[in-house]
Amino acid sequence: MSVTEFQGEFRFLSNFWPSPIEYEGIWYPSVEHAYQAAKTLKVSDRKRIAKLVTPGKAKRAGKELDLRPDWEEIKLDVMRELLQKKFAYRDLMFRLKKTEGELIEGNTWGDTFWGICNGKGENHLGKLLMEIRDN
């Protein structure tokens, strides 16, 4: 059975799920925090994002950053690394391994790069999760 959105029992697949991870020497409360911080090379901005209370605030802060020049080339690899760190936690890996079929980050906010909205999108987040699950 495919997963068509990361809600309810599948909320743990979301980057907003609380899962402390370390990225380049800084601890973040979620993948979303770490991903947004990785967009910049400014350590002060990264530390500021790490301290934000919610993943939503981290996401909003990420939109205001000066992007590192190589961001478009590395963002998929960064996300893969962050997800590997998140799912290194046994309980989360166990839950991921129990999923079956396609994992689709269905959304209503228009994200057609990481997910699928209104039937359109590349679903890169779902693809990375399936790659981690299958390895």
N, C-alpha and C positions, 0 to 999 in steps of 0.2 A: 504494500500500500504506500503510495507516494505521500509526501508531506507537502502541502501547498502553501503553508504560511507558518512562520515561527511564533505561534501563539499557543496558549493552553499548555497541554502536555509537552509540546515541542518548543516552548519558549526558551529552553536552555540552548537552542541552536542560535539564538539571536546574539549579536555582538553586544547588546545591552545587558546580557546576563552577567551578574556579578561573578567574576572569576579573576582574582588577582594574578597579574602576570608582570614579569620583568622584561623590559625592552631597552637595550642599550644603557643599562645601569640605573634605570628609573623604574620603580614599581607603579603600576596602574591598577585601578579597581576593576577595569573591564577591557575587553578587546577594543571597544569603541574609543575609550580614552587613549589607549596606546596607538591605535591607528591614526586618530586625529593628530596626536602629538608627533607622530612620525612624519607628518607632512612638512615639518619645518626642521631646520638644522639648529635653530636657536634653543639652547638648553633652558634658558629662562622661560620660554613659552612652553616647552615640554613639561617642566616642573609645575607651571601654573595649571596646565590641563590635568595633570595627575592629581591635583588637589580639588578639582571640581567635584561637586557632590553627586551629580547624576551623569549618566552617559549622554542624555539629551543636551545638557549644558556643554559637555565636551564636544559633541557634534556641532553645536552652534559656534563654539570657539574656533573649531577647525576651519570654519568658513571664512574667518577673518585673518588667518595666518598668511605670512609671506611664504608661498610654496617653495620648497627646495627645487632646484632646476631640473633634477632628474625624476621628479615625482611620477609623472605619467609612465615612465619606463619601469619603475620599481614597485608601484603600488600593489600589483598582484602578488609579487614575491613577499612584500611586507605583510600583506593579509595572510598569506599561506603560513608564514613564520609565526604570526600571532595566534592563528587558529591551532597550529601544532602545539604551541605552549599551553593554550587553553585546554585542549583535549589530552594533554599529558596527565591531567587530573583523572585518576582511575574512574571515579563515579561518572564523570562526564563522558569519558571514552566508552564506558560500558553502555551508557544511554545512547550514544551515537551509533555504536555497533548494533544496537537493537532496532534501529530504523531500517526500513526497507524501501526499495524503489527510489524514485527521483526525489531529491530534496530541492524544493522551490521556495525561494525567498519572495513569496507573494506579498505585494504591498499596495497601498493606496496613495503613496506620496510621490509617485512618479520616478522611482529609482529603477531605471531599466539597464543600468550597468551591473549592479550587484544583485538585482532581483528581477522580478517580472511584475509589471503593472498593466492592467487591462489587456492581458494576453500577450504583451510585448516585452521583450527584454533578453539580456544575455545571461542572467542568473549566475554570475561569476561566484557569488558567495555560496550558492547551492552546489556548484561544481567543485569548489575547493573542499567543502564539507564532505562530499561524496568521495573525493580523492583521498582525504584523510581516513574516512571510514573504511575504504577498501584496501588501504595499505596497512 
